[in-house]
Amino acid sequence: MAVLVTIRGRIRDDPDAIRKIHDEVTMATKDMAQQAGDISHRVYLSPGDPRDFLGIDEWKTAEAVQQFSADPQIQEFFGQMFDSPPEVTIWEDSGWNQW
């Protein structure tokens, strides 16, 4: 069953500088992530504080995202982007009525 993964953190620098890092790394790792089970990747910044980051990914399984995010390259990438390790949470579909 697919899972939703949220990544919340405070980016360590000016959003434009971090965007460059993010975009370079995600373009270089997109195929690897998709082969590992990443279905989608969305990024948001708070309009009140553009250093407040929210990433939302959909993955095929919780195990796939856990294995991918444990990769030392991905951990290094998070270290370049965030002041401290981001909060990563895995969510399962509730089966409740949605729209």
N, C-alpha and C positions, 0 to 999 in steps of 0.2 A: 504494500500500500504506500502511495506517495506521501511524503511528509513536507511540511513547511518549516523552513529554518529561518530564524531571525538572528541578525547580528547587530548588536547595539554597542556603540562605543563613542569615544571622543577622539576625533582625528587630531594628530599631533601638530599640524601646521596649517597654513592657509589652505582653504579648500581647493583653490586652483592648483597648488603644488601637489596636494594629495591626489587630486583627480588625475594628474599626469601619471603618478605612480600606479594608481588603481587601474587606469585604462591600459597602460603598458603591460602590466602583469596579467590582467584578465584577458587581454587579447592573446597573449602568449600561452595562457593555460586553458583557454576556452575549450579546445578540442579534448584535452585531457580531462577536464571537469565533466564534459558531456559524456565522454566514454565511461567515466566513473559513475554516472547516474544523475548528474545535474540537469534538470529540465529547464529551469529559468533562473535568471539573476536580475534583480531589481535593486536600485540604490536610491535612497532619499536622504536629504539634509533638512534639518529643521529651519523654517523661515525665521524663527526667533534667534537661533544660534546655529549658523551654518557649519560649526564644527561638531554638532550633534548628528551622528551618523546612524542610519537604519538601513540594513541590507535585508532583503527578503528573497530567499531562494526556494525553489521547489526541487526536491530530490526524489528519486525512485524509492529509496529506502533510508531509514535512519542509519543503518550500518554503513551504507555507501558514503554518506556525508561525514560520519565519524572517521572513517578510514581516510578519506580525502583530506579532511581538516587536520589530521594528525601528521600529515606529511611535513617534514622539516622546511621545505620550500614555502608552504602555505603559512606555517608559523612565522617564518622570517618576514613574509609579506605583511602579515598582521602587525608585526613589530615595527615595520616601516610606516604603517598607516596610523596606528593608534597610540595614544599616550600610555595606555596600559591594556592588558588583554581584554578584548571585547567580550560582552556577554553573548554567548551563543546558545540559543534555545531551540529545541526541536518540538514541533507541534504536529499532532495527528488530527485528521478530519474527525469531527464529532459525530457526523451523521445527522446532525440537527438540520432543521429547515434553514435554507440560506438563499440569498439573492445577491 
